[in-house]
Amino acid sequence: MTSDDFADAQQRVIARQQRRLEQAQAAGSLRHKQLSASPQFAFPGRARLARVWDSIKGREGTGPAFRVGQLDSELLDEELLELLKGQVQDGLKFFGSHLVQDWSSEITLLLRAILFKLSIWDNNASYGAALQGLEYRDTSGTLPSRWQKALYGLLTVCGRYGWVRWEEHLMDRSNVLTRLTTFASTTHDIASFVSFLIFLVNGHYRTLLDRVLRLRLVAPSNQINREVSFEYLNRQLVWHAFTEFLLFLLPLLGVSRWRRWANKAWRKARTLTKGEDEGGELSFLPERTCAICYQEQNPTSTEEVLMVGGGIVGSAQTDITNPYEGSCGCVYCYVCLATRLIDGEGFLCLRCGEIIKKCKPWAGDVVEGKKSVTFHDEYMSDD
C-alpha cells in the first residue's frame, strides 16, 4: 500500500467515525426531547435521572475507552510506590528498626508527593499511565488546569495521609467521632463501587476522584497501539529459565575442581618459567604454620611476602589445629587438608610441591627452638 492509499484510508476511517458520532448525538437529543415531552416524566427529577442513565449507557465520546490500560496504570503506580518504599526502608534499617515503624506514614507521604510532582504535575500522567500510553485530560479534551492537578495532589497525597493518621488516632476509642468516621468510610466505599461499575460500562472515569474533578485517562492520539506488549515478561521468563539452568549445571561441572586444576597448572608453569628450586611456593613457612590457612589469609608469592615484612613468623589464626600429615610428610590442619582431598584428584603440596592424595593423623609434636624445629615422640621416655 502506497502512502497516498494509506492517507485516503485514514481519512475514510475518520469520516466514518465522525458520521457515527453525529448519528449518536442526534439519537440522544431526540431521545431527550421525547422523554421531556412524555407525561410520565412531568416532574423534573425523572427527566434528569433519565439523562443520567442515558449518559451511563452511552458509549459516545472521544473514542473507545481503554479500560484495561487505565486499571493497569493504577496497579503499576501502586507497585512502583511499594518498590520505592521497600528500598527506603532497607536503607533506614541501618539507623534503627524503630525509624521504619514510627515514620512509615511520613515515608509514604514523601514518596507520594515526589511521584506526584515528577509525574502528574509535570507531565499530566503518572508513571503507570505513561507506560500504558495514557495521560490526563479534561472532559472537554484539553489538558487539566493547575487547580485540577492541585486538588488531585492534595486529596491523593495529603488526604490519604491525614485519613490514615485520623484512623490511628481513633483506633482505641469509641465515641461519636469513631461512628462518624466509620460511616464516612462506608459511604466512600459504596460510592467508589458504584463509580467503578459505571466506569466498566462507559470507561470514562476510573476512580471517584477522577469523576469529581472531571479528569479522564485517554490516549493522546487516536493512532496509539492498544495491544498489550508482553516483551518484558518474555525477557523475564528467559532470564529465570537461564538462571535455573545455571544453578542446575554448575554443581555437575565441579567448578572448584576446575579451579584447583587451573591453579596447579599455573604454579607449574610459573615454576618452569622462573626456574625456581624444587619445593612448594610456601616452603619458607615454619612448621607450626598451616600453609593452607596462610594462603587463604595472606599473599601467596614469595616476592609479596618479602615486600610485606621480609619473613613470616605465624599467628594464632594460621597455626595448625588438629594436625594431619599428607603422603609427602608435610603437616596441615585436618579441615584444610580434607577439604582439598575431598574430590579424590589430589592436592599439590604448598611446602614440597608433591601431589598429596591421602592423609593420616600426625603422631608427633612441634617444639620450636631459636632457628630450627625439632620433633619428639609424645611417649618418648626422658633420659
ZAMARGU-4260 file (C-alpha; in steps of 0.2 Angstrom, whole numbers, plus 5000, padded with zeros to 4 digits):
<rodrens>
0) 5000/5000/5000 | 5007/5017/4995 | 5007/5032/5006 | 4993/5040/4996 | 4982/5025/4998
5) 4986/5024/5017 | 4981/5043/5019 | 4965/5040/5010 | 4961/5025/5021 | 4964/5035/5036
10) 4953/5049/5030 | 4939/5037/5027 | 4940/5030/5044 | 4940/5047/5052 | 4925/5052/5041
15) 4916/5036/5046 | 4919/5039/5065 | 4913/5057/5063 | 4896/5051/5055 | 4894/5038/5069
20) 4897/5051/5082 | 4884/5063/5074 | 4871/5050/5072 | 4873/5045/5091 | 4872/5063/5096
25) 4856/5066/5085 | 4848/5050/5093 | 4852/5056/5110 | 4845/5073/5108 | 4829/5065/5100
30) 4828/5053/5115 | 4829/5068/5127 | 4816/5078/5118 | 4804/5063/5118 | 4807/5060/5137
35) 4804/5078/5141 | 4788/5078/5131 | 4781/5062/5139 | 4768/5064/5153 | 4776/5051/5164
40) 4792/5062/5166 | 4782/5078/5170 | 4791/5082/5186 | 4809/5087/5184 | 4818/5074/5194
45) 4813/5060/5182 | 4820/5069/5166 | 4836/5072/5175 | 4838/5054/5180 | 4834/5048/5163
50) 4848/5059/5156 | 4860/5052/5169 | 4855/5035/5164 | 4857/5038/5145 | 4875/5046/5149
55) 4879/5030/5158 | 4873/5018/5144 | 4881/5029/5131 | 4897/5025/5123 | 4900/5041/5113
60) 4915/5052/5117 | 4932/5055/5111 | 4935/5037/5106 | 4934/5019/5113 | 4939/5019/5131
65) 4955/5009/5136 | 4948/5001/5152 | 4962/4988/5154 | 4976/5001/5152 | 4968/5013/5165
70) 4967/4999/5178 | 4984/4993/5174 | 4991/5010/5176 | 4984/5011/5194 | 4992/4994/5198
75) 5009/5000/5191 | 5008/5016/5201 | 5005/5006/5217 | 5019/4993/5213 | 5031/5007/5210
80) 5027/5015/5227 | 5029/4999/5236 | 5046/4996/5227 | 5052/5013/5232 | 5045/5011/5250
85) 5055/4995/5252 | 5071/5002/5246 | 5069/5017/5258 | 5065/5005/5272 | 5080/4994/5268
90) 5091/5010/5269 | 5084/5016/5285 | 5085/5000/5295 | 5104/5003/5297 | 5099/5018/5308
95) 5087/5008/5319 | 5072/4997/5315 | 5061/5010/5325 | 5063/5023/5312 | 5053/5012/5299
100) 5039/5008/5311 | 5037/5026/5318 | 5039/5035/5302 | 5031/5023/5290 | 5016/5035/5286
105) 5028/5050/5283 | 5039/5040/5272 | 5024/5035/5261 | 5018/5054/5261 | 5035/5060/5255
110) 5036/5046/5241 | 5019/5050/5235 | 5022/5069/5235 | 5038/5066/5225 | 5030/5054/5212
115) 5015/5066/5210 | 5027/5081/5207 | 5038/5072/5194 | 5023/5063/5185 | 5006/5071/5185
120) 5011/5089/5190 | 5025/5090/5177 | 5019/5078/5163 | 5000/5076/5166 | 5002/5057/5168
125) 5008/5046/5181 | 5022/5033/5178 | 5009/5019/5176 | 4998/5029/5164 | 5014/5034/5154
130) 5019/5016/5152 | 5001/5012/5145 | 5002/5027/5133 | 4988/5037/5143 | 4988/5055/5150
135) 4975/5065/5160 | 4963/5076/5150 | 4948/5087/5155 | 4931/5082/5149 | 4932/5095/5135
140) 4948/5086/5129 | 4961/5099/5135 | 4975/5097/5147 | 4970/5098/5165 | 4971/5115/5173
145) 4983/5119/5188 | 4969/5119/5200 | 4963/5102/5195 | 4980/5095/5197 | 4982/5104/5214
150) 4966/5097/5220 | 4971/5080/5214 | 4988/5080/5223 | 4980/5087/5239 | 4967/5074/5240
155) 4978/5059/5234 | 4994/5063/5244 | 4989/5074/5259 | 4971/5067/5260 | 4977/5049/5262
160) 4990/5053/5275 | 4978/5063/5285 | 4964/5049/5284 | 4977/5036/5290 | 4983/5047/5304
165) 4965/5051/5309 | 4960/5032/5309 | 4976/5028/5320 | 4970/5042/5332 | 4953/5035/5334
170) 4959/5016/5334 | 4956/5013/5353 | 4942/5025/5356 | 4923/5023/5354 | 4913/5039/5353
175) 4903/5049/5341 | 4918/5053/5330 | 4923/5035/5328 | 4905/5031/5322 | 4905/5046/5310
180) 4922/5040/5303 | 4916/5023/5300 | 4900/5030/5292 | 4910/5041/5281 | 4922/5027/5276
185) 4907/5015/5272 | 4899/5029/5261 | 4915/5032/5252 | 4917/5013/5248 | 4899/5012/5242
190) 4901/5027/5231 | 4918/5021/5224 | 4910/5004/5220 | 4896/5012/5211 | 4908/5024/5201
195) 4918/5009/5196 | 4903/5000/5190 | 4899/5015/5179 | 4917/5015/5173 | 4915/4997/5167
200) 4900/5002/5157 | 4907/5018/5148 | 4926/5018/5153 | 4926/5037/5156 | 4931/5040/5175
205) 4942/5027/5183 | 4940/5032/5201 | 4928/5043/5211 | 4940/5057/5212 | 4943/5057/5194
210) 4924/5058/5192 | 4923/5073/5204 | 4937/5083/5196 | 4931/5078/5178 | 4948/5070/5174
215) 4950/5056/5161 | 4964/5045/5156 | 4964/5045/5137 | 4976/5042/5124 | 4985/5057/5117
220) 4982/5051/5099 | 4969/5040/5091 | 4984/5031/5082 | 4991/5023/5098 | 4993/5005/5098
225) 4981/4997/5111 | 4989/4980/5111 | 4997/4975/5127 | 5015/4971/5125 | 5022/4956/5134
230) 5041/4958/5128 | 5046/4962/5146 | 5038/4947/5153 | 5046/4936/5139 | 5063/4943/5144
235) 5060/4940/5162 | 5055/4922/5159 | 5070/4919/5148 | 5081/4926/5162 | 5073/4915/5175
240) 5075/4899/5165 | 5093/4903/5161 | 5097/4906/5180 | 5089/4890/5185 | 5098/4881/5171
245) 5115/4888/5178 | 5110/4883/5196 | 5107/4865/5190 | 5123/4864/5179 | 5136/4872/5190
250) 5136/4858/5203 | 5138/4845/5189 | 5153/4854/5181 | 5163/4854/5198 | 5169/4872/5197
255) 5180/4870/5212 | 5189/4855/5204 | 5192/4865/5188 | 5199/4880/5198 | 5211/4869/5208
260) 5217/4861/5191 | 5220/4879/5184 | 5229/4884/5200 | 5240/4868/5199 | 5244/4872/5180
265) 5248/4890/5184 | 5260/4885/5198 | 5269/4873/5187 | 5270/4885/5173 | 5277/4899/5184
270) 5290/4887/5192 | 5296/4882/5174 | 5297/4900/5168 | 5306/4907/5183 | 5317/4892/5186
275) 5314/4891/5204 | 5321/4877/5215 | 5311/4862/5219 | 5298/4864/5233 | 5282/4872/5236
280) 5278/4891/5235 | 5276/4892/5254 | 5291/4881/5259 | 5298/4895/5269 | 5284/4895/5282
285) 5288/4887/5299 | 5282/4870/5304 | 5269/4876/5316 | 5260/4887/5302 | 5247/4879/5291
290) 5251/4883/5273 | 5233/4882/5268 | 5227/4894/5281 | 5241/4906/5277 | 5237/4905/5259
295) 5219/4910/5262 | 5223/4925/5273 | 5240/4931/5266 | 5249/4934/5249 | 5254/4918/5241
300) 5270/4923/5232 | 5287/4924/5240 | 5290/4941/5232 | 5275/4949/5240 | 5279/4941/5257
305) 5296/4949/5257 | 5289/4966/5252 | 5277/4965/5266 | 5288/4960/5280 | 5303/4950/5275
310) 5299/4934/5284 | 5284/4926/5291 | 5283/4921/5310 | 5265/4915/5310 | 5250/4919/5321
315) 5236/4910/5331 | 5225/4911/5315 | 5237/4902/5304 | 5244/4889/5317 | 5240/4871/5314
320) 5225/4864/5324 | 5221/4845/5324 | 5237/4841/5313 | 5236/4829/5299 | 5251/4824/5288
325) 5250/4821/5269 | 5258/4807/5260 | 5273/4818/5257 | 5275/4821/5276 | 5270/4839/5277
330) 5258/4844/5291 | 5242/4853/5289 | 5226/4856/5298 | 5214/4842/5296 | 5200/4853/5290
335) 5211/4862/5277 | 5218/4846/5270 | 5202/4836/5270 | 5194/4850/5260 | 5207/4849/5247
340) 5206/4830/5245 | 5188/4828/5245 | 5186/4827/5226 | 5199/4812/5225 | 5211/4821/5212
345) 5224/4825/5224 | 5232/4841/5231 | 5248/4850/5226 | 5258/4852/5242 | 5262/4870/5246
350) 5278/4866/5255 | 5286/4852/5245 | 5277/4853/5228 | 5272/4834/5228 | 5254/4828/5225
355) 5245/4823/5241 | 5231/4810/5238 | 5229/4804/5256 | 5232/4809/5274 | 5234/4802/5291
360) 5234/4809/5309 | 5251/4816/5314 | 5258/4807/5329 | 5272/4819/5333 | 5273/4836/5342
365) 5282/4853/5337 | 5295/4861/5348 | 5301/4877/5341 | 5319/4882/5345 | 5328/4898/5340
370) 5330/4894/5322 | 5326/4876/5320 | 5311/4864/5323 | 5314/4848/5331 | 5301/4833/5333
375) 5300/4821/5348 | 5288/4807/5351 | 5274/4811/5364 | 5278/4794/5373 | 5297/4795/5372
380) 5304/4792/5389 | 5315/4805/5397 | 5334/4802/5399
</rodrens>
